[in-house]
């Protein structure tokens, strides 16, 4: 694997993961009640707990995307 292929790989990983992150946020922002009702049938919990769990998941996913996708892509772009 050369540096150009790795740069392209990390670029597409970043684009796809950021798209999934934005999609998840939009679903929760505009259809949060629907998602809560669906998951409330399987995992009964108060709405506040549900919000904390989902927003913590989105926050952790964002950190993972930046650390393992966006930063390596930026570094490879700089050194390439």
N, C-alpha and C positions, 0 to 999 in steps of 0.2 A: 504494500500500500504506500502510495506516495502522499505528499502533503496536500496536494490538490484534491485527491479523493477524500481524505480525512476532513478537509475543510468543507467540502460539499456534503459529506455525511452529517457532520455536526450542524450545518446550516439547515438541512432538511429536518433533522431531529428537533431543532429549536423551533422551526416554523410549525411543524405538526403539533408539538407539545404546547406551544403558546396558543395555537388554535383551539386545542382541547381545553386549555385553561380558560380562555375567553368564553367558549361554548358552555362550560360548566357554570361559570359566573352568570351568564345570561339566563340559563335555565333556572338557577336559584333566585335570581333577581326578579324574573317575571313569572315563574311558575313554582315558587317556593311552597305555597300551600298545597299544590298538587303533589309535589315530591314528598312533603311531610305526611300527607294522607296515605300515600302508597307505602312509605316506609314505616309509618305508625302502625300499620296492620301487622307487620312482621316483627318490629322492635318497639314495643310500647315505651315511650319516654315523653317527658314534657317538651314543649316546643323550644324552650330556652336551651335545653340540653342538646336538642337536635341542631339548633343553630350553631352552638359552640362546636359540636363535632364536625359539621360540614365546613364551617369557615376555618377551623383548624386544619382540616384535610386540604382545603384549597391553599392555605398559606404554606403548608409543608410541601405540597406539590410544586408550588411556585419556587420555593427555595431549591428543591431538587432539580427543577428545570434549569434554573440559573446556574447552579453549581456544576451539573453534569452535561449541560448542552450549550448554553449561551456563552459561558466563560471560555470553555475550550474552543468554541467556534471563533470567538473574538481573538483569542491568543493565536490560533492558527492563521487567522486572517492577517494579523499584525506581522507575524514572522514569515508569512508566505510572500 
